[in-house]
Amino acid sequence: MGVESGRLVGDSGGESGGWGTMLPELLGEIIKRVEESEDRWPQRQHVVACACVCKKWREVTKDIVKSLPNHNDDGNNNGSSGKITFPSCLKQPGPRELPHQCLIKRNKKTSTFYLYLALTPSLMDKGKFLLAARRYRNGVHTEYIISLDADDLSQGSNAYVGKLSSDFLGTNFTIYDSQPPHSGAKPSSSRASRRFASKQISPQVPAGNFEVGQVSYKFNLLKSRGPRRMICSLECPVSRETTNVKNVDNSKMKQPESASSGCTVLRNKAPRWHEHLQCWCLNFHGRVTVASVKNFQLVASMDQSQPGGKGDEETVLLQFGKVSDDTFTMDYRQPLSAFQAFAMCLTSFGTKLACE
């Protein structure tokens, strides 16, 4: 993964040579073409190299790799959304068409979970490390601290990106982001969401936690004989263009400012009872090989706040399932980010006292 911070050429002595004086339009077009030519991770070294020329080049490159996809008239995606180049891309929407295929590996001894981007279709692919999370007990709550550093998982770390907090029963979870999800967002004031030991020294980096989603597991009357039922409400990242349009459309409805971030409601796809196998089944298309109550698929639910809002019962936005004792697959797509998808999958671990 490319590094966004640190000293780069041209950062401290003005723009080096003539590179920093290039016309913005020309510079943007050059970097855009370089970005479009590298459609696979990790073969994106030229995009990262552009960001290392000078500060001006870095800012343009970051803007381009964050942009949402544009579609040709024939429906093909020719945009750059979903490609993971910099750490900030982990909080940007995933691909629109084919989902990112990832792996989650669990270390039971340390209660640590590691997220990897699969580089091949193999279920046992070693993958490229993206995020790590560690489970802690905080009073009656359980917390998962999510970090960019596999060896530094604390809220005071500069690698800290967010956390997941559960209630006593382990059926209701809140997802917190270290960065504000939209302009004007205020950090949560609840005690469970505070960052107590922040060691960040940059005043530009918020020291609080911002609530960006909730995951709830519904009470299961059938106990262990029935599948889990999930409802997720998330503030998903959207492009500036989409945000501006939504703000105009919603101005007459007097919606809160948080609406500009894009709210998405997901629910688990209902499995079907297989008479021959005598179990509940979902089609994971070969991505899941071990039956488990943890396995799930999430689809878009109807948005009750929007007139005529409809959900998509067929398109799976996130699926999670077991392939071995401590290895799980995680496949996600737009509008979810890798950070959000990882946090939602973490909710599946642990016993749900009211569900089974």
Wavefront OBJ file of the C-alpha trace (Angstrom):
o trace
v 0.000 0.000 0.000
v 1.305 3.422 -0.875
v 2.277 5.758 1.940
v 0.414 9.063 2.059
v 2.406 10.744 4.802
v 6.089 11.317 5.354
v 8.580 13.469 3.524
v 8.181 13.420 -0.226
v 10.218 15.142 -2.920
v 9.323 18.824 -3.041
v 7.528 18.895 0.320
v 9.997 21.062 2.173
v 11.839 23.094 -0.390
v 9.078 24.315 -2.645
v 8.147 22.509 -5.821
v 11.279 20.905 -7.278
v 12.294 21.766 -10.835
v 9.495 22.432 -13.282
v 7.278 19.550 -12.197
v 5.295 21.600 -9.711
v 4.594 24.398 -12.202
v 2.765 22.218 -14.717
v -0.729 23.384 -15.676
v -3.324 21.736 -13.364
v -5.434 20.566 -16.317
v -2.455 18.904 -18.011
v -1.201 17.420 -14.759
v -4.621 15.983 -13.962
v -4.932 14.437 -17.427
v -1.479 12.815 -17.180
v -2.129 11.267 -13.780
v -5.614 10.161 -14.834
v -4.189 8.252 -17.796
v -1.505 6.667 -15.622
v -4.153 5.652 -13.112
v -6.409 4.116 -15.769
v -3.492 2.119 -17.196
v -2.935 0.296 -13.890
v -6.118 -1.596 -13.175
v -4.690 -4.249 -10.865
v -3.274 -4.231 -7.338
v -0.406 -4.393 -6.498
v 0.884 -3.328 -9.951
v 0.178 0.346 -9.222
v 3.681 1.571 -8.538
v 3.452 4.279 -11.220
v 0.419 5.860 -9.525
v 2.272 5.929 -6.215
v 5.365 7.315 -7.971
v 3.288 10.222 -9.319
v 2.219 11.044 -5.775
v 5.865 11.164 -4.696
v 6.994 13.841 -7.172
v 5.878 16.800 -5.054
v 3.035 18.033 -2.887
v 0.989 19.307 -5.837
v 1.258 15.978 -7.654
v 0.321 14.088 -4.487
v -2.879 16.090 -3.980
v -3.980 15.635 -7.609
v -3.217 11.906 -7.479
v -5.179 11.427 -4.261
v -8.204 13.239 -5.727
v -8.166 11.080 -8.844
v -7.894 7.716 -7.086
v -10.757 8.684 -4.749
v -13.152 9.544 -7.583
v -16.257 7.446 -8.171
v -16.569 5.558 -11.469
v -17.992 6.971 -14.674
v -19.833 4.693 -17.038
v -19.707 4.625 -20.812
v -22.887 4.486 -22.833
v -22.450 0.732 -23.167
v -22.531 0.383 -19.380
v -18.904 -0.570 -18.919
v -17.121 0.856 -15.924
v -14.139 2.952 -16.987
v -13.651 4.759 -13.703
v -11.137 4.261 -10.926
v -13.362 3.666 -7.903
v -12.633 0.655 -5.792
v -8.921 0.427 -6.550
v -6.843 0.312 -3.390
v -3.754 2.494 -3.761
v -3.438 4.599 -0.598
v -4.642 3.971 2.978
v -7.471 6.477 2.426
v -8.842 4.176 -0.313
v -9.876 1.744 2.418
v -12.648 4.195 3.320
v -13.760 4.804 -0.262
v -16.508 2.801 -2.031
v -15.531 -0.535 -3.515
v -16.024 -1.591 -7.139
v -19.466 -1.240 -8.696
v -19.485 -4.372 -10.827
v -17.195 -7.170 -9.631
v -16.653 -7.143 -5.841
v -13.280 -7.048 -4.127
v -12.470 -10.528 -2.871
v -10.805 -10.461 0.536
v -9.763 -12.859 3.280
v -10.050 -12.498 7.049
v -7.636 -14.549 9.136
v -8.225 -15.020 12.849
v -5.721 -15.551 15.658
v -7.749 -16.968 18.535
v -4.922 -16.706 21.063
v -4.578 -12.945 20.678
v -8.197 -12.241 19.600
v -6.803 -10.524 16.513
v -8.260 -10.451 13.011
v -6.370 -9.595 9.812
v -7.931 -8.420 6.542
v -6.161 -9.223 3.266
v -6.988 -8.335 -0.321
v -6.923 -11.556 -2.352
v -4.607 -11.336 -5.357
v -5.854 -14.586 -6.919
v -9.216 -16.441 -6.848
v -7.719 -19.037 -4.484
v -9.446 -19.309 -1.110
v -6.040 -19.864 0.482
v -4.304 -16.927 -1.204
v -1.929 -15.164 1.185
v -3.207 -11.806 -0.052
v -2.115 -8.212 0.554
v -2.508 -6.929 4.115
v -5.053 -4.116 4.496
v -6.343 -3.834 8.079
v -6.128 -5.511 11.476
v -8.513 -5.570 14.440
v -8.176 -6.742 18.029
v -10.990 -7.582 20.412
v -10.929 -6.030 23.891
v -13.244 -6.235 26.861
v -14.244 -2.763 28.105
v -16.508 -3.185 31.116
v -19.747 -4.775 29.908
v -18.901 -3.861 26.305
v -16.757 -5.609 23.721
v -14.653 -3.449 21.411
v -12.713 -4.138 18.245
v -9.922 -1.625 17.589
v -9.213 -1.386 13.841
v -5.764 -0.312 12.650
v -3.581 0.024 9.562
v -0.713 -1.525 11.547
v -0.915 -5.241 12.336
v 1.367 -4.754 15.364
v -0.031 -1.503 16.776
v -3.701 -1.821 17.682
v -4.562 0.956 20.112
v -6.762 4.042 19.970
v -3.741 6.214 20.644
v -1.878 5.008 17.574
v -1.518 7.088 14.410
v -2.473 3.903 12.553
v -5.881 3.835 14.275
v -8.740 4.086 11.747
v -11.824 3.293 13.800
v -13.473 0.812 16.096
v -16.502 -1.381 16.678
v -18.368 -1.407 19.994
v -21.033 -3.898 21.117
v -23.609 -4.063 23.866
v -23.591 -6.625 26.692
v -25.530 -9.244 24.712
v -23.364 -8.868 21.615
v -26.373 -8.216 19.390
v -26.118 -4.458 18.809
v -22.957 -2.862 17.436
v -21.891 0.700 16.652
v -19.195 1.466 14.069
v -16.967 4.480 14.783
v -14.658 6.173 12.276
v -11.587 8.163 13.299
v -12.378 10.655 10.515
v -15.586 12.698 10.069
v -17.856 11.037 7.459
v -18.969 14.413 6.073
v -18.422 18.120 6.621
v -19.999 19.335 9.827
v -19.969 15.918 11.484
v -19.477 16.015 15.239
v -17.653 13.337 17.242
v -19.791 11.130 19.405
v -20.043 12.281 23.015
v -20.817 8.885 24.528
v -18.243 7.412 26.885
v -17.918 4.227 24.797
v -16.851 6.241 21.757
v -14.095 8.386 23.281
v -10.421 8.058 22.463
v -8.786 8.176 25.880
v -5.109 7.757 25.091
v -4.698 9.606 21.829
v -1.024 10.350 21.084
v -1.650 12.102 17.796
v 0.281 15.326 17.504
v -1.213 16.692 14.301
v -3.978 19.226 15.077
v -5.499 18.468 11.672
v -6.353 14.906 12.692
v -9.552 14.636 14.774
v -9.016 13.016 18.167
v -12.611 11.810 18.505
v -14.707 9.005 17.072
v -17.540 9.569 14.619
v -20.498 7.211 14.498
v -20.905 5.938 10.931
v -23.033 2.839 11.274
v -25.009 0.392 13.375
v -25.465 -3.361 13.113
v -28.245 -5.214 14.948
v -28.956 -8.914 15.268
v -32.634 -9.641 15.776
v -33.920 -11.993 18.455
v -34.300 -15.509 17.014
v -37.327 -17.427 18.270
v -35.941 -20.644 16.762
v -32.661 -20.277 18.676
v -29.911 -22.414 17.116
v -32.324 -24.025 14.636
v -32.690 -20.822 12.665
v -30.283 -18.429 10.898
v -29.245 -15.066 12.280
v -31.092 -11.960 11.125
v -29.085 -8.757 10.596
v -30.040 -5.138 9.984
v -27.299 -2.606 9.149
v -27.551 1.159 8.793
v -24.475 2.898 7.367
v -23.286 6.314 6.272
v -21.552 5.477 3.014
v -19.030 7.735 1.243
v -20.260 9.404 -1.950
v -18.660 11.643 -4.554
v -18.733 15.421 -4.363
v -20.968 15.520 -7.431
v -23.467 13.113 -5.906
v -23.397 14.984 -2.616
v -24.161 18.318 -4.281
v -27.105 16.866 -6.186
v -28.506 15.188 -3.103
v -28.199 18.380 -1.078
v -30.259 20.271 -3.682
v -32.883 17.538 -3.937
v -33.205 17.148 -0.184
v -33.227 20.841 0.696
v -36.997 20.975 0.394
v -37.367 17.957 2.646
v -35.308 19.615 5.425
v -33.173 16.544 5.969
v -30.258 16.694 8.413
v -26.793 17.491 7.118
v -25.731 13.908 7.696
v -27.940 12.901 4.770
v -25.295 14.276 2.423
v -23.020 11.377 3.305
v -25.491 8.855 1.890
v -27.338 6.480 4.212
v -27.574 2.815 3.211
v -29.741 0.222 4.949
v -28.774 -3.433 4.537
v -30.309 -6.673 5.725
v -29.207 -10.262 5.466
v -30.445 -12.254 2.501
v -32.855 -14.899 3.759
v -31.473 -18.442 3.329
v -33.581 -21.289 2.024
v -34.249 -24.550 3.802
v -32.697 -27.494 1.927
v -34.818 -30.604 2.484
v -32.151 -33.070 1.370
v -29.351 -31.553 3.445
v -31.687 -30.558 6.298
v -30.060 -27.169 6.747
v -30.363 -23.501 5.779
v -28.473 -22.699 2.566
v -27.198 -19.663 0.623
v -25.405 -19.642 -2.717
v -21.914 -18.247 -2.133
v -20.732 -19.263 -5.624
v -17.854 -21.346 -4.276
v -16.471 -18.623 -1.998
v -17.599 -20.376 1.208
v -16.888 -24.041 1.957
v -17.760 -24.571 5.642
v -21.262 -24.335 7.102
v -21.421 -21.834 9.958
v -23.954 -19.627 11.701
v -21.502 -16.768 11.073
v -21.974 -16.929 7.278
v -24.149 -14.199 5.771
v -24.978 -12.172 2.669
v -26.213 -8.569 2.839
v -28.462 -6.865 0.286
v -29.892 -3.352 0.085
v -33.123 -2.874 1.997
v -35.905 -0.485 1.070
v -35.127 3.080 2.158
v -38.238 4.161 4.042
v -37.074 7.799 4.152
v -37.074 8.210 0.367
v -40.282 8.251 -1.733
v -40.337 5.155 -3.901
v -37.093 3.902 -2.399
v -36.505 0.266 -3.363
v -34.043 -2.338 -2.263
v -32.162 -4.755 -4.482
v -32.931 -8.289 -3.366
v -30.518 -9.913 -5.820
v -27.287 -7.898 -5.719
v -25.178 -9.001 -2.758
v -23.209 -6.007 -1.461
v -21.306 -7.943 1.190
v -20.858 -11.642 1.800
v -18.896 -13.305 4.549
v -18.264 -16.974 5.128
v -16.005 -19.638 6.571
v -13.472 -21.626 4.531
v -11.397 -23.141 7.354
v -11.132 -23.010 11.132
v -9.570 -19.536 11.207
v -9.971 -18.272 7.632
v -13.013 -16.481 6.221
v -13.829 -14.806 2.912
v -15.151 -11.246 2.681
v -16.412 -9.936 -0.675
v -17.741 -6.374 -0.878
v -18.747 -3.800 -3.457
v -20.048 -0.248 -3.787
v -21.340 1.603 -1.815
v -19.452 -0.121 1.012
v -15.824 0.568 1.814
v -13.266 -1.997 2.991
v -13.332 -0.452 6.476
v -17.130 -0.699 6.754
v -17.257 -4.218 5.337
v -14.530 -5.395 7.730
v -16.324 -3.861 10.713
v -19.622 -5.538 9.779
v -17.913 -8.910 9.392
v -16.321 -8.549 12.832
v -19.824 -8.383 14.338
v -20.376 -11.984 13.271
v -17.694 -13.302 15.614
v -18.586 -14.113 19.178
v -21.654 -15.667 20.748
v -25.010 -13.919 20.365
v -26.847 -14.716 23.610
v -30.252 -13.711 22.218
v -29.781 -15.337 18.820
v -28.537 -18.865 19.460
l 1 2 3 4 5 6 7 8 9 10 11 12 13 14 15 16 17 18 19 20 21 22 23 24 25 26 27 28 29 30 31 32 33 34 35 36 37 38 39 40 41 42 43 44 45 46 47 48 49 50 51 52 53 54 55 56 57 58 59 60 61 62 63 64 65 66 67 68 69 70 71 72 73 74 75 76 77 78 79 80 81 82 83 84 85 86 87 88 89 90 91 92 93 94 95 96 97 98 99 100 101 102 103 104 105 106 107 108 109 110 111 112 113 114 115 116 117 118 119 120 121 122 123 124 125 126 127 128 129 130 131 132 133 134 135 136 137 138 139 140 141 142 143 144 145 146 147 148 149 150 151 152 153 154 155 156 157 158 159 160 161 162 163 164 165 166 167 168 169 170 171 172 173 174 175 176 177 178 179 180 181 182 183 184 185 186 187 188 189 190 191 192 193 194 195 196 197 198 199 200 201 202 203 204 205 206 207 208 209 210 211 212 213 214 215 216 217 218 219 220 221 222 223 224 225 226 227 228 229 230 231 232 233 234 235 236 237 238 239 240 241 242 243 244 245 246 247 248 249 250 251 252 253 254 255 256 257 258 259 260 261 262 263 264 265 266 267 268 269 270 271 272 273 274 275 276 277 278 279 280 281 282 283 284 285 286 287 288 289 290 291 292 293 294 295 296 297 298 299 300 301 302 303 304 305 306 307 308 309 310 311 312 313 314 315 316 317 318 319 320 321 322 323 324 325 326 327 328 329 330 331 332 333 334 335 336 337 338 339 340 341 342 343 344 345 346 347 348 349 350 351 352 353 354 355 356
